[in-house]
Amino acid sequence: MKLDEVPGTNYKIFQDDNEFKYTSDALILSSFVKSGKKAMDLGCGNGILSLRICNRFDEVHAVDKNKNVLESFKKSITFNKLEDKIYLLEENIFDLKKFFPTNYFDALIFNPPYYDYENIKFNTIEAKHFFDIEKSLYLVNYLLKNSGSLYIIYPTYRLAELIFKINKAGLRVKNIINIHGNISKEAKSSIIIAKKQANFGNDFRDFYIRDGLDYTDEMKKVYRNEVILWFIFAQHLLGI
Protein backbone atom coordinates (compact mmCIF):
# COMPACT_ATOMS: atom_id res chain seq x y z
CA MET A 1 0.00 0.00 0.00
CA LYS A 2 1.39 3.36 -1.07
CA LEU A 3 0.50 6.79 0.30
CA ASP A 4 0.42 9.46 -2.43
CA GLU A 5 -0.48 13.11 -2.75
CA VAL A 6 -3.87 14.19 -4.09
CA PRO A 7 -2.79 16.96 -6.50
CA GLY A 8 -4.10 20.42 -5.66
CA THR A 9 -5.27 19.47 -2.16
CA ASN A 10 -3.87 18.87 1.31
CA TYR A 11 -5.13 15.29 1.18
CA LYS A 12 -3.35 11.97 0.79
CA ILE A 13 -4.55 8.85 -0.99
CA PHE A 14 -3.72 5.20 -0.31
CA GLN A 15 -3.15 3.22 -3.49
CA ASP A 16 -2.72 -0.53 -3.81
CA ASP A 17 -0.15 -1.64 -6.39
CA ASN A 18 -2.42 -4.57 -7.26
CA GLU A 19 -5.43 -2.39 -8.01
CA PHE A 20 -6.27 0.37 -10.48
CA LYS A 21 -4.43 3.64 -9.80
CA TYR A 22 -5.70 7.04 -10.79
CA THR A 23 -4.61 8.66 -14.05
CA SER A 24 -4.53 12.19 -15.45
CA ASP A 25 -8.02 11.56 -16.92
CA ALA A 26 -9.46 11.44 -13.39
CA LEU A 27 -7.71 14.67 -12.43
CA ILE A 28 -8.97 16.46 -15.54
CA LEU A 29 -12.52 15.19 -15.06
CA SER A 30 -12.60 16.42 -11.46
CA SER A 31 -11.52 19.91 -12.52
CA PHE A 32 -14.68 20.35 -14.58
CA VAL A 33 -17.02 19.65 -11.65
CA LYS A 34 -18.86 22.69 -10.32
CA SER A 35 -19.72 23.05 -6.63
CA GLY A 36 -23.06 22.07 -5.09
CA LYS A 37 -24.59 20.41 -2.04
CA LYS A 38 -24.61 16.66 -2.73
CA ALA A 39 -22.45 14.69 -5.13
CA MET A 40 -22.18 11.03 -6.06
CA ASP A 41 -18.92 9.38 -7.15
CA LEU A 42 -20.24 6.43 -9.14
CA GLY A 43 -17.79 3.51 -9.25
CA CYS A 44 -15.41 5.43 -7.01
CA GLY A 45 -12.45 3.04 -6.98
CA ASN A 46 -9.69 4.32 -4.71
CA GLY A 47 -11.51 7.63 -4.28
CA ILE A 48 -9.41 10.08 -6.25
CA LEU A 49 -12.46 11.89 -7.66
CA SER A 50 -14.15 12.18 -4.26
CA LEU A 51 -10.97 13.48 -2.64
CA ARG A 52 -10.53 16.08 -5.38
CA ILE A 53 -14.10 17.42 -5.27
CA CYS A 54 -15.12 17.00 -1.62
CA ASN A 55 -14.34 20.62 -0.67
CA ARG A 56 -16.85 21.81 -3.28
CA PHE A 57 -19.80 19.93 -1.72
CA ASP A 58 -21.50 19.55 1.64
CA GLU A 59 -21.39 15.77 1.25
CA VAL A 60 -20.03 13.25 -1.23
CA HIS A 61 -21.38 9.72 -1.51
CA ALA A 62 -19.04 7.20 -3.12
CA VAL A 63 -20.07 3.74 -4.25
CA ASP A 64 -18.18 0.73 -5.58
CA LYS A 65 -18.57 -3.03 -5.32
CA ASN A 66 -14.82 -3.72 -5.21
CA LYS A 67 -14.09 -4.39 -1.56
CA ASN A 68 -10.31 -4.16 -2.01
CA VAL A 69 -10.28 -0.62 -3.39
CA LEU A 70 -12.84 0.50 -0.84
CA GLU A 71 -10.54 -0.68 1.95
CA SER A 72 -7.86 1.62 0.55
CA PHE A 73 -10.39 4.45 0.24
CA LYS A 74 -11.52 3.97 3.85
CA LYS A 75 -7.92 4.41 4.96
CA SER A 76 -7.68 7.62 2.95
CA ILE A 77 -10.88 8.98 4.48
CA THR A 78 -9.69 8.21 8.01
CA PHE A 79 -6.20 9.58 7.38
CA ASN A 80 -7.63 12.85 6.01
CA LYS A 81 -10.34 13.08 8.72
CA LEU A 82 -13.15 13.21 6.15
CA GLU A 83 -15.59 10.85 7.84
CA ASP A 84 -18.21 13.63 8.04
CA LYS A 85 -17.76 14.62 4.39
CA ILE A 86 -17.35 11.43 2.31
CA TYR A 87 -19.70 8.48 2.78
CA LEU A 88 -18.81 5.08 1.34
CA LEU A 89 -21.20 2.42 0.16
CA GLU A 90 -20.05 -1.05 -0.90
CA GLU A 91 -22.76 -1.93 -3.39
CA ASN A 92 -23.51 -2.68 -7.01
CA ILE A 93 -24.40 0.65 -8.59
CA PHE A 94 -27.52 -0.85 -10.17
CA ASP A 95 -28.97 -1.38 -6.69
CA LEU A 96 -28.70 2.26 -5.62
CA LYS A 97 -32.44 2.87 -5.83
CA LYS A 98 -32.65 0.91 -2.57
CA PHE A 99 -30.51 3.53 -0.84
CA PHE A 100 -31.33 6.89 -2.40
CA PRO A 101 -34.55 8.60 -3.48
CA THR A 102 -34.92 10.11 -6.92
CA ASN A 103 -33.88 13.75 -7.49
CA TYR A 104 -31.25 13.55 -4.73
CA PHE A 105 -27.89 14.66 -6.16
CA ASP A 106 -26.69 17.94 -7.63
CA ALA A 107 -23.80 16.27 -9.41
CA LEU A 108 -22.82 12.78 -10.42
CA ILE A 109 -19.22 12.03 -11.42
CA PHE A 110 -18.57 8.90 -13.42
CA ASN A 111 -15.42 7.28 -14.83
CA PRO A 112 -17.00 4.05 -16.09
CA PRO A 113 -15.50 0.84 -17.46
CA TYR A 114 -14.97 1.21 -21.19
CA TYR A 115 -15.92 -2.22 -22.43
CA ASP A 116 -18.56 -2.54 -25.13
CA TYR A 117 -21.60 -4.07 -23.44
CA GLU A 118 -23.25 -5.15 -26.68
CA ASN A 119 -20.13 -6.71 -28.23
CA ILE A 120 -18.13 -7.85 -25.22
CA LYS A 121 -15.95 -10.91 -25.83
CA PHE A 122 -15.92 -13.09 -22.73
CA ASN A 123 -13.03 -15.17 -24.02
CA THR A 124 -10.73 -12.14 -23.92
CA ILE A 125 -12.21 -9.95 -21.16
CA GLU A 126 -12.90 -11.13 -17.64
CA ALA A 127 -16.56 -11.21 -16.68
CA LYS A 128 -15.94 -8.76 -13.83
CA HIS A 129 -15.60 -6.02 -16.49
CA PHE A 130 -19.07 -6.63 -17.89
CA PHE A 131 -20.85 -3.30 -17.69
CA ASP A 132 -24.07 -1.87 -19.10
CA ILE A 133 -23.42 1.82 -19.73
CA GLU A 134 -26.94 2.44 -21.03
CA LYS A 135 -28.56 1.01 -17.91
CA SER A 136 -26.26 3.13 -15.75
CA LEU A 137 -27.41 6.31 -17.51
CA TYR A 138 -31.04 5.63 -16.63
CA LEU A 139 -29.87 5.28 -13.05
CA VAL A 140 -28.09 8.64 -13.33
CA ASN A 141 -31.36 10.22 -14.48
CA TYR A 142 -33.08 8.74 -11.42
CA LEU A 143 -30.45 10.00 -8.97
CA LEU A 144 -29.94 13.54 -10.31
CA LYS A 145 -32.02 16.52 -9.26
CA ASN A 146 -33.71 18.52 -11.99
CA SER A 147 -30.96 20.62 -13.60
CA GLY A 148 -28.37 18.39 -11.92
CA SER A 149 -25.23 17.54 -13.88
CA LEU A 150 -23.53 14.36 -14.98
CA TYR A 151 -19.76 14.54 -15.52
CA ILE A 152 -18.51 11.51 -17.42
CA ILE A 153 -15.31 10.58 -19.27
CA TYR A 154 -15.24 8.08 -22.12
CA PRO A 155 -13.06 7.06 -25.08
CA THR A 156 -13.37 9.60 -27.89
CA TYR A 157 -13.86 6.92 -30.53
CA ARG A 158 -17.10 5.91 -28.74
CA LEU A 159 -18.35 9.46 -28.25
CA ALA A 160 -21.26 9.23 -30.70
CA GLU A 161 -22.50 6.06 -29.00
CA LEU A 162 -22.36 7.68 -25.56
CA ILE A 163 -24.16 10.84 -26.70
CA PHE A 164 -26.94 8.73 -28.22
CA LYS A 165 -27.35 6.74 -25.00
CA ILE A 166 -27.27 9.85 -22.79
CA ASN A 167 -30.07 11.43 -24.78
CA LYS A 168 -32.00 8.15 -24.84
CA ALA A 169 -31.84 8.06 -21.04
CA GLY A 170 -33.52 11.48 -20.85
CA LEU A 171 -30.44 13.60 -20.18
CA ARG A 172 -29.17 16.38 -22.44
CA VAL A 173 -25.55 16.85 -23.47
CA LYS A 174 -24.40 20.40 -22.78
CA ASN A 175 -20.59 20.34 -23.06
CA ILE A 176 -18.09 18.09 -24.83
CA ILE A 177 -14.40 18.40 -24.03
CA ASN A 178 -11.93 16.38 -26.10
CA ILE A 179 -8.71 15.61 -24.23
CA HIS A 180 -5.47 15.61 -26.21
CA GLY A 181 -2.19 14.38 -24.75
CA ASN A 182 -0.37 17.04 -26.78
CA ILE A 183 -1.37 19.79 -29.21
CA SER A 184 -0.10 17.61 -32.06
CA LYS A 185 -2.10 14.51 -31.04
CA GLU A 186 -5.66 13.37 -31.61
CA ALA A 187 -7.98 13.13 -28.63
CA LYS A 188 -8.23 9.75 -26.94
CA SER A 189 -10.66 10.62 -24.15
CA SER A 190 -13.62 12.99 -23.97
CA ILE A 191 -15.57 14.51 -21.11
CA ILE A 192 -19.29 14.99 -21.49
CA ILE A 193 -21.28 17.23 -19.17
CA ALA A 194 -24.99 16.47 -19.38
CA LYS A 195 -27.96 17.87 -17.49
CA LYS A 196 -31.28 16.52 -16.37
CA GLN A 197 -34.32 18.39 -17.75
CA ALA A 198 -32.32 20.74 -19.96
CA ASN A 199 -32.67 21.90 -23.53
CA PHE A 200 -30.68 20.49 -26.43
CA GLY A 201 -27.60 22.43 -27.46
CA ASN A 202 -23.97 21.96 -26.60
CA ASP A 203 -20.50 23.46 -26.74
CA PHE A 204 -17.40 21.68 -28.05
CA ARG A 205 -13.96 22.36 -26.57
CA ASP A 206 -10.48 20.88 -26.84
CA PHE A 207 -8.29 20.35 -23.80
CA TYR A 208 -4.53 19.88 -24.24
CA ILE A 209 -2.36 18.30 -21.55
CA ARG A 210 0.98 19.35 -23.03
CA ASP A 211 2.32 21.85 -25.51
CA GLY A 212 5.49 20.11 -26.60
CA LEU A 213 7.28 19.03 -23.43
CA ASP A 214 5.55 21.52 -21.14
CA TYR A 215 2.19 21.31 -19.44
CA THR A 216 -0.39 23.75 -20.79
CA ASP A 217 -1.87 26.47 -18.57
CA GLU A 218 -5.12 24.45 -18.43
CA MET A 219 -3.29 21.36 -17.19
CA LYS A 220 -1.47 23.42 -14.58
CA LYS A 221 -4.89 24.51 -13.35
CA VAL A 222 -5.89 20.84 -13.13
CA TYR A 223 -2.88 20.08 -10.93
CA ARG A 224 -3.93 23.00 -8.72
CA ASN A 225 -7.44 21.48 -8.55
CA GLU A 226 -9.11 24.56 -10.00
CA VAL A 227 -12.49 24.46 -11.71
CA ILE A 228 -11.48 25.27 -15.26
CA LEU A 229 -14.59 24.99 -17.44
CA TRP A 230 -15.52 28.64 -17.40
CA PHE A 231 -11.92 29.69 -17.99
CA ILE A 232 -11.88 27.70 -21.23
CA PHE A 233 -15.27 29.10 -22.25
CA ALA A 234 -14.03 32.66 -21.67
CA GLN A 235 -10.98 32.01 -23.80
CA HIS A 236 -13.20 30.77 -26.60
CA LEU A 237 -15.57 33.72 -26.43
CA LEU A 238 -12.76 36.24 -26.31
CA GLY A 239 -10.79 34.54 -29.05
CA ILE A 240 -7.63 34.13 -26.96
C-alpha positions in Angstrom: 0.0 0.0 0.0 1.4 3.4 -1.1 0.5 6.8 0.3 0.4 9.5 -2.4 -0.5 13.1 -2.8 -3.9 14.2 -4.1 -2.8 17.0 -6.5 -4.1 20.4 -5.7 -5.3 19.5 -2.2 -3.9 18.9 1.3 -5.1 15.3 1.2 -3.3 12.0 0.8 -4.6 8.8 -1.0 -3.7 5.2 -0.3 -3.2 3.2 -3.5 -2.7 -0.5 -3.8 -0.2 -1.6 -6.4 -2.4 -4.6 -7.3 -5.4 -2.4 -8.0 -6.3 0.4 -10.5 -4.4 3.6 -9.8 -5.7 7.0 -10.8 -4.6 8.7 -14.1 -4.5 12.2 -15.5 -8.0 11.6 -16.9 -9.5 11.4 -13.4 -7.7 14.7 -12.4 -9.0 16.5 -15.5 -12.5 15.2 -15.1 -12.6 16.4 -11.5 -11.5 19.9 -12.5 -14.7 20.4 -14.6 -17.0 19.6 -11.7 -18.9 22.7 -10.3 -19.7 23.0 -6.6 -23.1 22.1 -5.1 -24.6 20.4 -2.0 -24.6 16.7 -2.7 -22.4 14.7 -5.1 -22.2 11.0 -6.1 -18.9 9.4 -7.2 -20.2 6.4 -9.1 -17.8 3.5 -9.2 -15.4 5.4 -7.0 -12.5 3.0 -7.0 -9.7 4.3 -4.7 -11.5 7.6 -4.3 -9.4 10.1 -6.2 -12.5 11.9 -7.7 -14.1 12.2 -4.3 -11.0 13.5 -2.6 -10.5 16.1 -5.4 -14.1 17.4 -5.3 -15.1 17.0 -1.6 -14.3 20.6 -0.7 -16.9 21.8 -3.3 -19.8 19.9 -1.7 -21.5 19.5 1.6 -21.4 15.8 1.3 -20.0 13.3 -1.2 -21.4 9.7 -1.5 -19.0 7.2 -3.1 -20.1 3.7 -4.3 -18.2 0.7 -5.6 -18.6 -3.0 -5.3 -14.8 -3.7 -5.2 -14.1 -4.4 -1.6 -10.3 -4.2 -2.0 -10.3 -0.6 -3.4 -12.8 0.5 -0.8 -10.5 -0.7 1.9 -7.9 1.6 0.5 -10.4 4.4 0.2 -11.5 4.0 3.8 -7.9 4.4 5.0 -7.7 7.6 3.0 -10.9 9.0 4.5 -9.7 8.2 8.0 -6.2 9.6 7.4 -7.6 12.9 6.0 -10.3 13.1 8.7 -13.1 13.2 6.1 -15.6 10.8 7.8 -18.2 13.6 8.0 -17.8 14.6 4.4 -17.4 11.4 2.3 -19.7 8.5 2.8 -18.8 5.1 1.3 -21.2 2.4 0.2 -20.0 -1.1 -0.9 -22.8 -1.9 -3.4 -23.5 -2.7 -7.0 -24.4 0.7 -8.6 -27.5 -0.9 -10.2 -29.0 -1.4 -6.7 -28.7 2.3 -5.6 -32.4 2.9 -5.8 -32.7 0.9 -2.6 -30.5 3.5 -0.8 -31.3 6.9 -2.4 -34.6 8.6 -3.5 -34.9 10.1 -6.9 -33.9 13.7 -7.5 -31.3 13.6 -4.7 -27.9 14.7 -6.2 -26.7 17.9 -7.6 -23.8 16.3 -9.4 -22.8 12.8 -10.4 -19.2 12.0 -11.4 -18.6 8.9 -13.4 -15.4 7.3 -14.8 -17.0 4.0 -16.1 -15.5 0.8 -17.5 -15.0 1.2 -21.2 -15.9 -2.2 -22.4 -18.6 -2.5 -25.1 -21.6 -4.1 -23.4 -23.3 -5.2 -26.7 -20.1 -6.7 -28.2 -18.1 -7.8 -25.2 -16.0 -10.9 -25.8 -15.9 -13.1 -22.7 -13.0 -15.2 -24.0 -10.7 -12.1 -23.9 -12.2 -9.9 -21.2 -12.9 -11.1 -17.6 -16.6 -11.2 -16.7 -15.9 -8.8 -13.8 -15.6 -6.0 -16.5 -19.1 -6.6 -17.9 -20.9 -3.3 -17.7 -24.1 -1.9 -19.1 -23.4 1.8 -19.7 -26.9 2.4 -21.0 -28.6 1.0 -17.9 -26.3 3.1 -15.8 -27.4 6.3 -17.5 -31.0 5.6 -16.6 -29.9 5.3 -13.0 -28.1 8.6 -13.3 -31.4 10.2 -14.5 -33.1 8.7 -11.4 -30.4 10.0 -9.0 -29.9 13.5 -10.3 -32.0 16.5 -9.3 -33.7 18.5 -12.0 -31.0 20.6 -13.6 -28.4 18.4 -11.9 -25.2 17.5 -13.9 -23.5 14.4 -15.0 -19.8 14.5 -15.5 -18.5 11.5 -17.4 -15.3 10.6 -19.3 -15.2 8.1 -22.1 -13.1 7.1 -25.1 -13.4 9.6 -27.9 -13.9 6.9 -30.5 -17.1 5.9 -28.7 -18.3 9.5 -28.2 -21.3 9.2 -30.7 -22.5 6.1 -29.0 -22.4 7.7 -25.6 -24.2 10.8 -26.7 -26.9 8.7 -28.2 -27.4 6.7 -25.0 -27.3 9.9 -22.8 -30.1 11.4 -24.8 -32.0 8.2 -24.8 -31.8 8.1 -21.0 -33.5 11.5 -20.8 -30.4 13.6 -20.2 -29.2 16.4 -22.4 -25.6 16.8 -23.5 -24.4 20.4 -22.8 -20.6 20.3 -23.1 -18.1 18.1 -24.8 -14.4 18.4 -24.0 -11.9 16.4 -26.1 -8.7 15.6 -24.2 -5.5 15.6 -26.2 -2.2 14.4 -24.8 -0.4 17.0 -26.8 -1.4 19.8 -29.2 -0.1 17.6 -32.1 -2.1 14.5 -31.0 -5.7 13.4 -31.6 -8.0 13.1 -28.6 -8.2 9.7 -26.9 -10.7 10.6 -24.2 -13.6 13.0 -24.0 -15.6 14.5 -21.1 -19.3 15.0 -21.5 -21.3 17.2 -19.2 -25.0 16.5 -19.4 -28.0 17.9 -17.5 -31.3 16.5 -16.4 -34.3 18.4 -17.7 -32.3 20.7 -20.0 -32.7 21.9 -23.5 -30.7 20.5 -26.4 -27.6 22.4 -27.5 -24.0 22.0 -26.6 -20.5 23.5 -26.7 -17.4 21.7 -28.1 -14.0 22.4 -26.6 -10.5 20.9 -26.8 -8.3 20.4 -23.8 -4.5 19.9 -24.2 -2.4 18.3 -21.6 1.0 19.3 -23.0 2.3 21.9 -25.5 5.5 20.1 -26.6 7.3 19.0 -23.4 5.6 21.5 -21.1 2.2 21.3 -19.4 -0.4 23.8 -20.8 -1.9 26.5 -18.6 -5.1 24.5 -18.4 -3.3 21.4 -17.2 -1.5 23.4 -14.6 -4.9 24.5 -13.3 -5.9 20.8 -13.1 -2.9 20.1 -10.9 -3.9 23.0 -8.7 -7.4 21.5 -8.5 -9.1 24.6 -10.0 -12.5 24.5 -11.7 -11.5 25.3 -15.3 -14.6 25.0 -17.4 -15.5 28.6 -17.4 -11.9 29.7 -18.0 -11.9 27.7 -21.2 -15.3 29.1 -22.2 -14.0 32.7 -21.7 -11.0 32.0 -23.8 -13.2 30.8 -26.6 -15.6 33.7 -26.4 -12.8 36.2 -26.3 -10.8 34.5 -29.1 -7.6 34.1 -27.0 
